[in-house]
């Protein structure tokens, strides 16, 4: 049996923290700490070493974006928790910056209990909690217009032609099954290609890979079509 998933909930609203904790604990997910601002979240992560952090973006003193940067830069890669941002609307420009900083996705605060539990388990399984189609909207809106955003500078020359093909299609919103069908490959082979892309580009998950595809010009933010 797998050990219980350990989560830190960071939000300046007590009602949100309490609601999330009740939902998670009722589904055998352990909330190891709560935080009311970014500084408390960073301290809680260092103290408890959770698997995942549910991080509100807008908090007093230190916001969730800065806390995410500190958590993901201050903890060794194998031990770094995954961070899921909490927001009230899906085109918050901080979401884009958070993805670039290493967050594994975002949740709207009005999610249902079932969606919350499914989301946490999805990220625990190593997947990104963000539809590529939403990432495209974020990139189109903020990648070229927000100079304050943390960008992911990556050199794509390390990728093989096949890996570039996979990255293009991944950025256009295709699932592994759709990628396999389009490229006439098995899903296992596609998963291997995706894993190698993430490793070569030093990325945490698919959400960051989509951001990189747009920021490097491999895919056009305006049209969603591959360049070249």
N, C-alpha and C positions, 0 to 999 in steps of 0.2 A: 504494500500500500504506500502511495506517495505521501510524504509529509504534508501537513496542511499548508496552504498558501498563506504567506504572511504579508500583511498590507499596512502601510501608513496612510492615514487620511489627513490631508492638509487643506483646511478651508476656514475662513474667518467667521463663517456662520455656524453657530452651534447646532442649529436645526439640521443643516446639511450633514455635518459630521455624524450626528446621532442617527439620522435616518440611514446613512450609508453603513454605519457600524452595525445597526440592527439587522439590515438586510444581509450583509456579508456573513456575520456570525451565525445567522439562521441557516446559512448554506455551507457551514463548515469551513469558512474562510476566516482566518484569525486576524483581527485588527490589533497590531502590536503597539501602536501609538497613534495619537491624534496631535495635530499641530494647528495653531491659529494664524501663523504667518510663515514666510519662507525661511526665516532663520530657525524657527522651531522645527520646521520640516527637515532642514539640513542636519540639525543636531539629532533629531529622532532617527534619521537614516543611519548616521554614524553609530548611534547607540544600539539600535535594534537589528541592523542589517536585513531589511525586509526584502521580499521578492519583487514587490511592486509598490509604487507610490501613486495615490490618487491626488493630484496637485491642482488646487484652484489657481487660476492665472492671476486674478486680481485680488491681492491681499495687501494689508498695510505694511509699512516698513520695508520688508523685502518681498517682492512679488514672486509669483510662481516661476516665471521665466528665469530670473536670476538664481533662484533656488535650484532649478533644474540644471542650469549650467554648473553650479557648484557641486551638486550631487554627482553628475555624470563625469565631471573632470577630476573629482576628488576621491573617487572610489575606483579601485582596480577593475579593469574591464570584466574579468570573470565574476567578480562579486557585485558589480553595479546593478542596482535594481532597475527594472523598467519603470518608466514614468508615463502616466496617462494624465493629460491635462483636463481639467474641469472648466467648462465655459458655459455661458448662457446663450451664445449664438455661434454658428459654425464658421463664420467668416471673420472672427476676431483676428486682427493682424498679429496678435501675440501667439496665436496657434501656429502660424507659419514659422515665426521665429523659434518657437519651442520645438517644432519638428526638426528645424535645422540644427538646433542645439542637441538633439538626440532623443527627444520624447518619442514614444512609440505610438502616439495617436492622441485622440481626444474624445471626451464624452460630453454630451450636453447634460446639464444638471437635471433636466426633466425626464431622464431615462426611466423606464419602468424597472422594478426590482429584477425581473427576469433578464432585461437587457444589461443591467449592471453586472449581475453574476456572470452572464455569458461573456461579457466584455473582459472582465478580469481573468477569466479562464482562458480566453483567446490569447491574451497577452502572455499569460503564464506558459502557454504552449509554444511561444516564440514567434507568433505572427504579429503583424502590425494592426492596430485598431483604427484603421482609417481607410475608407474606400479610395482607391486611386482617383476616381472621378472628383471627389471632394478635394483631394490634394491638388488636382489640376486647377480647380477654381481658386484655391489659395495661392498657388504659384502665379496664375495669371494676374491676380489682383495685387500681389505684394512683391513678387520676386524682383521685378525691375523698378518698383516705385518706392520701396522702403529701404533707404540707405542704412537704417539702424538694424535691419534684420541680420541675424547671424547666417552667413552663407556657407554652404558646403563646397569648398573648392576641392575638386577631385580631378585627377588626370585619367582619362578614359583609355589611354594608350595601352594600359595593362590588360585590357579586355580583348578576348578573341572576337573575330567577326560574329560568331554564333552568340557569344555573350552580349554583344552590342544589340543583336536582333532581339534577344530575350529582354534586355533592359528597355528597348523602345516599346515593345508590346506591353510590358509590365506597366510602364508609365502611362499607357493609353487605357489602363483599367482592366486588363485581361487577367482572369484567374489562372491558376496553374493548369486547370483542365483546358481552358480556352487557349492558353499558350501552347499546350501540347498538341491540340488539334490544328492550330494555325501552322505550327512548325513541323508537324508530322513526327513528333517525338513522344516518348512515354512520359507520364507525369513524374516518374522517378527521375528521369533524365532532366526534366525541367527544374525540379527541386534542386538537383545537383548544380545546374547552371546558376540558379538564383543564389545558392549558398556561396558559390565561387565569386560571384559578382560582389556580394556583401563583404566577403573576406578581402578581396583585392582592393576594394575601395574603402575599407575600414569603416563600414556602415553597420549600424545596429539591426536594421530591419528594412522591410520593403517600403515603409513610408519615407525613410530617408533616401532610398534608391530612386523613388519617383521625383523627389525634390532635386536630386543630382541630375537626373535626366533632363529636366527643364533648365536648370541653371547652367549646365554646360552646353546647351543648345542642341543636344541630341534630339530632343523633341521640342516643337514650337509651343510656347505657352499660349499663344493666341489661337492656334488652330487645332492643337492636339495632334498634328501630323508630324511624322518624322522628317527631319531636315535632311537635305542632301539628295 
